[in-house]
Amino acid sequence: MKPNEIDAPTNELDRRIFHVLSHGQKRQTEIVTLLSTTRFTDRSVREHTRDLSENYSWAVKIDDGDTYYYRKDLGRQPTLQKSPADYSDIEQLLTDIEIKLGIKSRDDLPGARNKSPTLPNLFDNLLREANVHSQILNTDDHLVRYFDCFDKILTQTENGYSSNGAPPNYPAKTHALFYTVTAEQHEGWKSGQSHEKFDKFIRERLSRLVHLLEFVPPDIGNPILRILAIVDIEIARDGFENMIRSNKYSHEVLSEHAESCYIYSNESNKLIKHLNIIKSDTENNQIKNKIREIKKEMRSRS
């Protein structure tokens, strides 16, 4: 684990608490009120909150008349430096993207403009909004529509790059742009600057992303692995193994991914174990050579 990295929450309720605390310290009673739903009972939220500082290094508990919790990495009163995106700007972007992807028809949307930018330009604009503003998906409607677009891109990536698939609808870099936006959004979620349900929505799609790494080109695979590494490091390791087996990546790129998936969390022994398993399972000499080079690179960095 990097010096400034934090140990990620291991279940959905702890992740929800993690997100709530990204906005500053909260009383235990406030956390219970915010998260107690038909899915999470008062008792379960209270129990998870009570053990928080024992289970995670980022959680700090203070007894100051009331019991407060806050995140060590953000402090008791974090200041968000950026403002949320303008609703109408995101509404227009999502509408244009939905039309380009065939999710909606221009004829069904009386307010839609007659001519919109290309899909790469729209994704560029979405990425720019994500970089400039604290949140780009401020409503449940925008979140759901974003992931409708995500599912459409996922399907097009699957169909366009699998061995028996049709030609890709768009160049690899167009697909990659959308996955990059998604990675940026989950980075923002960790600091309370993305929709609170973003993590839940992306986790429902992780297995499909891992599968893509069996065959997509590096331009797409690299941002996909970034998503996986941000969301769940164990699942990211499955994706990393698929990258090696696909034989589409240089050993230099694979070494960088090995570092983010294993070395930052001080699990080099697990990396060597996984590399040895892949090596023993393949007859491909190129893959075996790449594995030797990855090991060599990791030794040089230690």
C-alpha positions, -999 to +999 in steps of 0.1 A: +000+000+000+013+035-009+020+057+021-010+079+014-033+051+003-062+039+026-075+004+032-106+001+012-139-009+028-147-046+024-185-046+021-213-024+008-224-010+042-189+000+051-185+016+017-217+036+022-203+048+056-170+057+039-189+078+014-210+095+040-178+105+060-163+120+028-184+151+036-170+155+070-175+142+106-208+127+115-224+117+148-231+080+151-268+088+152-265+108+120-249+079+102-276+055+114-303+079+103-288+083+068-282+047+061-310+028+079-332+015+051-352-016+044-318-031+033-297-020+063-314-020+098-306+005+125-288-023+144-266-034+116-255+002+108-249+009+145-227-022+148-207-015+117-202+021+128-191+011+163-163-012+150-153+012+122-121+026+138-110-009+148-114-023+113-101+005+092-071+028+096-089+057+079-117+058+105-113+080+136-137+079+165-141+108+189-162+109+221-170+145+227-203+144+245-216+127+214-198+100+195-184+113+162-166+096+133-145+111+106-120+100+079-084+105+088-074+111+051-099+140+048-102+155+083-132+165+103-144+193+080-131+186+044-135+214+019-146+205-015-127+228-039-149+223-070-186+230-076-211+205-091-216+206-128-246+225-142-276+202-145-286+215-180-250+210-193-250+173-182-286+168-194-276+180-229-244+158-229-263+127-218-291+133-244-265+137-272-247+106-261-279+086-258-289+096-294-254+088-308-255+053-291-290+046-304-305+045-269-330+073-278-342+087-311-339+123-320-375+122-332-387+112-297-370+142-281-386+175-293-359+196-275-330+177-290-307+198-312-306+188-349-269+183-350-246+172-321-208+167-318-192+134-326-192+108-299-154+113-292-161+150-287-190+143-264-169+119-243-141+146-243-166+171-230-179+147-204-143+141-192-137+178-191-168+183-170-156+156-146-122+172-143-136+207-137-165+199-114-169+180-082-199+160-095-213+155-130-241+130-120-262+150-095-295+131-098-307+095-098-320+100-133-286+111-146-268+082-128-292+056-143-289+072-178-251+073-175-250+036-168-274+029-196-248+045-218-221+025-200-239-008-207-243+001-244-206+009-247-198-024-228-218-044-253-203-026-283-168-033-269-177-069-264-192-073-298-165-053-316-134-068-302-142-104-293-126-129-318-159-137-335-174-103-331-185-077-357-162-048-365-160-022-338-186+006-340-160+032-330-122+034-327-106+019-296-098+054-283-134+064-283-143+034-261-113+042-239-125+078-233-157+066-218-139+041-195-115+069-185-145+091-175-158+062-154-125+057-136-124+095-128-159+093-114-151+065-091-120+083-079-144+112-071-167+088-053-140+080-028-137+116-018-175+122-018-175+140-052-196+115-072-231+102-068-234+081-036-247+051-056-219+052-082-199+025-065-229+001-063-236+006-100-201+000-112-196-031-090-225-047-107-205-046-139-170-056-128-173-092-141-180-079-176-150-056-174-127-085-163-140-105-193-131-077-217-095-079-207-093-113-224-094-097-258-096-059-260-065-039-273-044-020-248-059+014-256-091+000-240-077-024-216-055+001-197-084+024-185-105-007-178-079-021-154-077+013-138-114+011-130-109-024-115-079-013-094-098+017-080-129-003-072-116-037-060-080-048-061-087-085-059-109-083-090-083-062-106-058-090-102-082-113-122-082-087-149-044-084-148-041-121-153-064-119-184-042-091-198-011-114-196-029-144-211-042-122-240-006-115-251-016-080-263+005-060-238+043-053-236+061-065-205+067-028-196+030-020-195+023-053-176+050-043-150+033-010-144+000-028-138+017-054-116+029-026-094-006-011-090-023-045-084+003-060-061+034-040-051+016-009-037-002-033-013+031-051-004+019-084-019+049-092-042+048-129-030+012-132-043+023-116-076+050-142-080+026-170-072+001-158-097+027-153-124+040-189-119+005-203-122+000-185-155+034-196-168+028-232-159-006-231-177+006-217-210+027-231-239+031-197-254+068-187-252+060-150-257+039-150-226+065-169-207+092-144-217+070-115-206+065-131-172+103-135-168+106-098-177+079-088-153+097-106-125+130-091-135+115-056-135+099-061-101+132-072-086+149-041-100+123-019-083+125-036-049 
